[in-house]
Amino acid sequence: MQYQSTILASREYTFSQMLRESVPMCGGLFVPCELPRIDQAFLAKLKPLSVQDRAAVIVKLFAPELSESQINLICQTAFDPMRFQSDLIYEIKPLNPYLMNPLFLFVEHGPTSCYTDITHAFSLACLQTVIKEDEKWYIVAGESIQSIKSLVALNSGDSGWEPVLIADSKAVNNYILREIQHIQNNVNENVDRLMLYTINGKVQSVEYFPQNLFYQEKLRLELKEQNKYLAAVGSLAFTHYLALLIILLSAYLDLLNKELISDGEDFDLAFPNLNLDFLYVGQLMQKMGLPVSNLIAASNNNRTMVDFLHKGKNKAKRKFSRTNTPALDRIYFLNLERVLFEITDYDCQMTCQIMNDLFRAERINLTPEIKQRISGLVYSGYANNNQTVEQIRDWYIKTDYLFDPYTALTLFVLERFEQNISKANKTILPVIESPLLSAQVSAEAIFAQENIVKRNYNRLLEELSQESGVAIPLAALSAEQKPEVVNLDIDKMNERIQADLFKTGFN
């Protein structure tokens, strides 16, 4: 198994080399040169195994040069039940015996009650196999507030790396800052100081900023001279998707064991669009031979990816609003070029050209052939704020289960999809975070308006928890203090972060 950049096929990397470079300095993102095929015999071998042992077998496919002990350490560390709020790393099930579809995949059992707890833990466990004793690593998280929270929760202060936390200033407020500080106070006793970089600038430029750090070859080479290195968690890192692939494949095996899905039976995958995370993993699963029939992607009313997936067009200059699903409030999607790489059948030149068009002309117009491939790949739709709240309310009345707004939005789009087909498959739907991370939205859905207005945030959390039976997540609670914040315009932030990286005692 070898890896390459999405825009350059001439150089290949082992899994370990990919980990050390994290994001290719030459541009693009890391992808496998080819994918392993999975057959029924392989699945039968995995069925009786634990999650950790299944993960080890899958990791071996993608990292053949790693030793058995290295792979086992990765899987035991990343999927250690002690990291999670229950003995289950994930859980897949129908909500009750009368609603057998969709099949909900709960992946929000980690310390901050979000799926990035799992993916970040896996990426860092992989990275630990290549970190040398005398090296200093800086781990960049910048695609969402929740990604930042997950990384803070994993920072023990003695692991050989430090976080570089980057956010759009418009996405940060005092509540969020105190929530981040609360996580550090409760999880990271060895960390004395936390810094958050908040950037002022055009939405797309701010979204691209963390990725662009990795393309600054001069910076990275000069850091290397000081034995310092950059690595990414989240959508920039291929290990993020390998973790999701492991969880989805393991969940599928659980469904087979429970006889909720038959061997070889087609199933669908419905998901919130995020950074095209689940769309890309769905592509990988299809190409590896798993019976994934339909991919159903849900967006909010910013509709950036809906327009792209429906029309093959994407404009950087577009109307943009903040919604009750903020992780979807994006114009630029970090993982777009991996999706394009798969759609174009590994065509580096075409992938590079499309991405260049997006950044230089600030728009994409795909060829009719590629548009047709996209339309055949995924069904996409969107829900606005009111429709999302109504879904939360309807499902709470129907099932007594409180869903987060991302799951509600996906359920809305899934219902529209099922109205247009003659026969619905079983559908796996990831539940990516606790509903109490969106307490205001949850309260709007299930409480009378006058009860919301009269309550402060902490009281609202308590009442939501009492009403729904959902425990208050660590990431929803606030400290009295806030982390140190460096707020600069985008043209000055790059210089500031570089200067801080070269300091001996950064963070």
C-alpha positions in Angstrom: 0.0 0.0 0.0 1.4 3.3 -1.1 0.1 6.9 -0.9 0.4 10.0 -3.2 -0.9 13.5 -3.4 -4.2 14.2 -5.1 -2.3 16.4 -7.6 1.0 14.6 -8.1 1.3 10.9 -8.9 5.0 10.8 -9.5 6.1 10.4 -5.8 4.8 7.6 -3.6 4.9 7.4 0.2 4.6 4.6 2.7 2.0 5.0 5.5 4.8 6.1 7.9 6.1 8.7 5.4 2.6 10.0 4.9 2.2 10.4 8.6 5.4 12.4 9.0 4.5 14.8 6.1 0.8 14.9 7.1 -0.2 17.2 4.2 2.0 17.0 1.1 4.3 20.1 0.8 3.9 19.8 -3.0 0.2 20.5 -2.7 -3.0 18.4 -2.6 -3.9 15.9 0.0 -2.7 12.4 0.7 -4.7 9.5 -0.8 -4.0 5.8 -1.3 -2.6 4.9 -4.8 -5.0 2.0 -4.8 -7.5 0.5 -2.5 -7.7 -3.0 -1.1 -10.7 -5.1 -2.0 -12.9 -6.6 0.7 -14.8 -9.9 0.0 -17.1 -12.1 2.0 -14.3 -14.2 3.3 -12.5 -11.1 4.7 -15.8 -10.0 6.4 -16.4 -13.4 7.9 -12.9 -13.3 9.4 -13.7 -10.0 11.1 -17.2 -10.8 12.3 -16.3 -12.5 15.6 -13.5 -10.0 16.5 -13.6 -7.1 18.9 -13.5 -3.5 17.6 -9.9 -3.2 18.4 -9.0 -6.5 16.7 -11.1 -5.6 13.6 -9.3 -2.2 13.5 -5.9 -3.9 13.6 -6.7 -6.1 10.6 -8.0 -3.1 8.6 -5.0 -0.9 9.6 -2.7 -3.7 8.4 -4.2 -3.3 4.9 -3.4 0.4 4.8 -0.1 0.3 6.8 1.7 -2.9 5.8 5.1 -1.7 6.9 4.1 -1.3 10.5 4.8 -4.1 12.9 2.0 -6.1 14.6 3.0 -4.5 17.9 2.8 -1.0 16.4 -0.6 -1.6 14.9 -2.0 -3.2 18.1 -0.7 -0.2 20.1 -2.5 2.2 17.7 -5.8 0.4 17.9 -5.7 -0.3 21.7 -4.8 3.4 22.3 -7.3 5.0 19.9 -10.2 2.6 20.7 -9.6 2.3 24.4 -13.0 2.2 26.1 -11.5 4.2 29.0 -11.5 7.2 26.8 -15.2 7.0 26.3 -18.3 7.7 28.4 -19.5 4.1 28.2 -18.0 0.7 27.5 -19.1 1.2 23.9 -16.8 3.1 21.6 -19.8 3.4 19.2 -23.3 1.8 19.1 -25.4 1.0 16.1 -29.1 0.2 16.5 -32.6 1.2 15.5 -34.2 3.5 18.0 -36.9 0.9 19.0 -38.4 -2.3 17.7 -41.1 -0.4 15.8 -38.6 1.8 13.9 -36.1 -0.5 12.2 -34.9 2.1 9.7 -32.8 4.2 9.8 -30.1 2.4 11.8 -28.4 5.0 13.9 -24.7 4.9 14.4 -23.9 6.7 17.6 -20.3 7.9 17.5 -20.5 10.6 20.2 -19.3 8.7 23.2 -16.0 10.4 23.5 -14.8 13.0 26.1 -16.3 16.0 24.2 -19.3 14.0 22.9 -18.4 14.4 19.2 -17.2 12.0 16.5 -13.9 13.9 16.2 -13.0 12.5 19.6 -12.6 9.1 17.8 -10.9 10.3 14.6 -8.5 12.6 16.4 -7.5 9.9 18.9 -6.8 7.5 16.0 -4.8 10.1 14.0 -2.7 10.9 17.1 -2.2 7.2 17.9 -0.9 6.7 14.4 1.4 9.7 14.6 2.9 8.4 17.8 4.4 5.5 15.8 6.7 8.0 13.9 7.4 10.6 16.5 11.0 10.4 17.6 12.1 11.2 21.2 14.0 14.4 20.4 11.3 15.9 18.1 8.7 18.5 18.7 5.4 18.3 16.9 2.7 20.9 16.5 -0.8 19.5 15.7 -3.1 21.9 13.8 -6.8 21.9 14.3 -8.8 24.6 12.5 -11.8 23.3 10.6 -14.4 23.6 13.4 -14.8 24.5 17.0 -15.6 20.9 17.8 -12.4 19.8 16.2 -10.5 22.2 18.5 -12.4 20.9 21.5 -11.5 17.3 20.7 -7.8 18.1 20.3 -7.7 20.0 23.6 -9.3 17.0 25.3 -6.5 14.7 24.0 -3.6 17.0 24.9 -2.1 15.5 28.0 0.9 17.9 27.9 3.5 15.1 28.0 2.9 13.4 24.6 5.6 15.1 22.5 3.2 17.4 20.7 1.4 20.7 21.3 -1.9 22.0 19.7 -2.1 24.9 17.3 -5.7 26.0 17.5 -7.1 28.2 14.7 -10.6 29.5 14.3 -12.7 32.0 12.4 -13.2 35.0 14.7 -16.8 35.1 13.7 -17.4 31.5 15.0 -16.0 32.3 18.5 -17.7 33.9 21.4 -17.1 34.0 25.2 -19.2 30.9 25.8 -17.1 28.9 23.4 -13.9 30.2 24.8 -15.0 29.2 28.3 -16.1 25.8 27.1 -12.6 25.2 25.6 -11.0 26.3 28.9 -13.3 24.0 30.9 -12.1 21.0 28.8 -8.5 21.8 29.5 -9.1 22.4 33.2 -10.8 19.0 33.5 -8.7 16.8 31.2 -5.3 18.4 31.0 -3.9 18.9 34.4 -0.4 19.1 33.0 -1.1 22.0 30.6 -0.5 25.4 32.0 -1.4 27.6 29.1 -3.7 27.4 26.1 -3.7 29.7 23.1 -6.3 30.2 20.4 -5.7 32.0 17.1 -8.8 33.7 15.8 -8.6 35.1 12.3 -10.5 38.1 10.7 -11.0 37.8 6.9 -13.1 36.5 4.0 -14.8 33.3 4.9 -13.1 31.1 2.3 -9.7 32.5 3.0 -10.0 31.8 6.7 -11.3 28.3 6.0 -8.3 27.6 3.8 -5.7 29.2 6.2 -4.9 26.0 8.2 -4.3 24.0 5.0 -2.1 26.7 3.5 0.2 26.5 6.5 1.3 23.0 5.3 2.1 24.3 1.8 4.7 26.7 3.0 7.7 24.6 2.2 10.3 27.2 3.5 8.5 27.3 6.9 8.4 23.5 7.2 12.0 23.0 6.2 13.2 25.6 8.6 11.2 24.0 11.4 12.7 20.7 10.5 16.2 22.2 11.1 15.0 22.8 14.7 13.5 19.3 14.9 10.0 20.7 14.7 7.2 19.3 12.6 3.6 20.1 11.7 0.8 17.6 11.5 -2.9 17.9 11.0 -6.0 16.3 12.6 -9.4 16.3 11.0 -10.2 16.4 7.4 -6.7 17.3 6.2 -5.3 14.0 7.5 -6.0 10.7 5.7 -6.0 8.9 9.1 -9.2 10.8 9.9 -11.0 8.8 7.1 -9.3 5.6 8.0 -10.8 5.9 11.5 -14.2 6.5 10.0 -13.8 3.6 7.7 -12.9 1.3 10.6 -16.0 2.5 12.6 -18.4 2.2 9.7 -17.1 -1.2 8.6 -17.2 -2.5 12.2 -20.7 -1.2 12.6 -21.7 -2.9 9.4 -20.3 -6.2 10.8 -22.3 -5.7 14.0 -25.5 -5.4 11.9 -24.6 -8.6 10.1 -24.0 -10.3 13.5 -27.4 -9.0 14.7 -29.1 -10.1 11.5 -30.3 -6.6 10.9 -28.7 -6.7 7.5 -28.1 -9.8 5.4 -24.8 -10.8 3.8 -24.5 -8.9 0.5 -27.6 -6.8 1.1 -27.4 -3.3 -0.2 -27.5 -0.5 2.3 -27.5 3.3 2.1 -25.4 5.8 4.0 -27.0 9.2 5.0 -24.9 11.9 6.7 -24.5 15.6 7.4 -22.1 17.0 4.8 -19.5 18.4 7.1 -16.2 18.5 5.2 -17.4 15.8 2.9 -16.0 13.3 5.5 -18.7 10.6 5.2 -19.1 11.2 1.4 -15.4 10.4 0.8 -15.5 7.3 3.2 -18.7 6.2 1.4 -16.7 6.4 -1.9 -13.9 4.3 -0.4 -16.3 1.7 0.9 -18.0 1.4 -2.5 -14.6 1.0 -4.3 -13.5 -1.6 -1.7 -16.4 -3.8 -2.6 -18.9 -3.1 0.3 -22.6 -3.0 -0.8 -23.1 0.7 -0.2 -25.9 1.6 -2.6 -26.8 5.3 -2.1 -24.9 8.1 -0.5 -27.3 10.8 0.9 -25.6 14.1 1.9 -27.4 16.7 3.9 -26.5 20.4 4.0 -28.0 23.5 5.6 -29.5 26.4 3.8 -26.0 27.8 2.8 -26.3 25.0 0.2 -22.6 25.3 -0.9 -22.2 21.5 -1.5 -25.8 21.0 -2.6 -25.3 23.4 -5.5 -22.0 21.7 -6.3 -23.4 18.2 -6.2 -26.5 19.1 -8.1 -25.1 21.4 -10.7 -21.4 20.8 -10.8 -20.8 24.5 -9.9 -19.2 26.1 -6.9 -18.7 29.9 -6.4 -16.6 31.4 -3.6 -18.6 34.6 -3.8 -22.0 33.7 -2.6 -24.6 34.6 -0.1 -23.6 33.1 3.3 -25.3 33.0 6.6 -24.8 31.5 10.1 -27.1 28.7 10.9 -28.0 26.3 13.8 -25.6 23.7 12.2 -22.4 25.8 12.3 -20.0 23.0 11.3 -21.8 23.1 7.9 -21.4 26.9 7.5 -18.6 26.7 5.0 -17.8 27.9 1.5 -14.6 25.9 1.1 -14.6 22.2 2.0 -11.2 20.9 2.9 -11.8 17.4 1.6 -13.2 18.4 -1.8 -10.2 17.4 -3.8 -10.2 13.9 -2.4 -13.8 13.5 -3.5 -12.8 14.9 -6.9 -9.8 12.6 -7.1 -12.1 9.6 -6.7 -14.7 10.9 -9.1 -12.1 11.6 -11.8 -10.7 8.1 -11.5 -7.4 9.3 -9.8 -6.8 12.0 -12.5 -4.3 14.3 -10.7 -4.2 16.8 -13.6 -7.9 17.2 -13.7 -8.2 17.4 -9.9 -5.4 20.1 -9.8 -7.1 22.1 -12.6 -10.5 22.1 -10.8 -9.0 23.2 -7.5 -6.9 25.9 -9.3 -10.1 27.2 -10.9 -11.7 27.4 -7.4 -8.9 29.4 -5.9 -7.9 31.6 -8.9 -11.3 32.2 -10.6 -13.3 31.6 -7.3 -15.6 29.2 -9.2 -15.9 25.7 -10.5 -17.7 24.6 -13.6 -17.3 20.9 -14.1 -17.5 19.1 -17.5 -20.8 17.4 -18.3 -19.1 14.0 -17.9 -17.9 14.8 -14.4 -21.3 16.3 -13.5 -22.9 13.1 -14.5 -20.6 11.0 -12.4 -21.4 13.2 -9.4 -25.1 13.1 -9.9 -24.8 9.3 -10.0 -22.7 9.2 -6.9 -24.7 11.1 -4.3 -28.2 12.4 -3.5 -28.0 15.8 -1.8 -30.5 18.1 -0.1 -30.7 20.7 2.5 -32.9 21.9 5.5 -33.2 25.4 6.8 -33.1 26.3 10.5 -36.9 25.9 11.1 -37.0 22.6 9.3 -34.1 21.3 11.4 -35.9 22.4 14.7 -39.1 20.8 13.5 -37.3 17.5 12.8 -35.9 17.5 16.3 -39.3 18.1 17.8 -41.1 15.5 15.6 -38.6 12.8 16.4 -38.7 13.6 20.1 -42.4 13.3 20.2 -42.3 10.1 18.1 -39.4 8.3 19.8 -38.7 10.2 23.1 -35.1 10.6 21.8 -33.5 14.0 21.5 -31.4 14.3 18.4 -28.7 16.9 17.6 -29.4 19.4 14.7 -27.0 17.6 12.4 -28.9 14.3 12.7 -32.2 16.1 12.4 -31.1 17.9 9.2 -30.0 14.5 7.8 -33.3 12.9 8.7 -35.1 15.7 6.9 -33.1 15.1 3.7 -33.4 11.3 4.0 -37.2 11.5 4.2 -37.2 13.6 1.0 -35.0 11.0 -0.7 -37.2 8.1 0.3 -40.2 9.9 -1.1 -38.7 9.7 -4.5 -37.7 6.0 -4.6 -39.8 2.9 -5.0 -38.1 0.8 -2.3 -35.9 2.0 0.5 -32.8 0.2 1.6 -31.7 -0.1 5.2 -29.8 3.2 6.0 -26.9 3.8 8.3 -27.0 7.3 9.7 -24.1 8.5 11.9 -25.1 10.5 15.0 -22.1 12.7 15.3 -22.6 14.7 18.5 -24.6 15.1 21.7 -27.8 17.2 21.3 -26.7 19.2 24.4 -23.8 20.7 22.4 -26.5 22.6 20.6 -28.5 23.4 23.8 -30.3 26.4 22.4 -31.5 24.6 19.3 -32.6 21.6 21.4 -34.5 23.8 23.8 -36.2 25.6 21.0 -37.4 22.3 19.7 -38.8 20.8 22.9 -39.5 23.6 25.3 -42.0 26.4 25.2 -40.5 29.7 24.1 -41.1 31.5 27.4 -39.2 28.7 29.3 -36.1 29.3 27.1 -36.1 33.1 27.5 -36.2 32.9 31.3 -33.3 30.5 31.7 -29.6 31.1 31.7 -27.4 28.8 29.7 -26.4 26.5 32.5 -29.9 26.2 33.8 -31.1 25.4 30.3 -28.5 22.6 30.1 -29.7 21.1 33.4 -33.4 21.2 32.3 -32.6 19.7 28.9 -30.6 16.9 30.6 -33.5 16.2 33.1 -36.1 16.2 30.3 -34.2 14.1 27.8 -32.1 11.9 30.0 -29.0 12.9 28.0 -26.0 13.6 30.2 -24.5 17.1 30.0 -21.3 16.8 28.0 -18.0 18.1 29.2 -17.7 20.2 26.1 -21.0 22.1 27.0 -19.8 23.3 30.4 -18.0 26.5 31.0 -15.0 27.6 33.1 -14.8 31.1 34.6 -11.5 31.7 32.7 -10.8 31.9 29.0 -7.8 30.7 27.0 -5.4 33.3 25.7 -6.7 34.6 22.3 -4.6 36.1 19.5 -7.0 37.9 17.1 -5.5 39.3 13.9 -6.4 39.9 10.3 -5.5 37.1 8.0 -2.5 38.8 6.4 -0.8 39.2 9.8 -1.8 35.9 11.3 0.5 33.8 9.2 3.5 35.8 10.4 2.4 35.6 14.0 1.9 31.8 14.0 5.3 31.3 12.3 7.0 33.4 14.9 5.3 31.4 17.7 6.3 28.1 16.1 9.9 29.1 16.1 9.8 30.0 19.8 11.4 27.5 22.1 8.5 27.5 24.6 5.6 27.7 22.2 2.3 27.4 24.2 
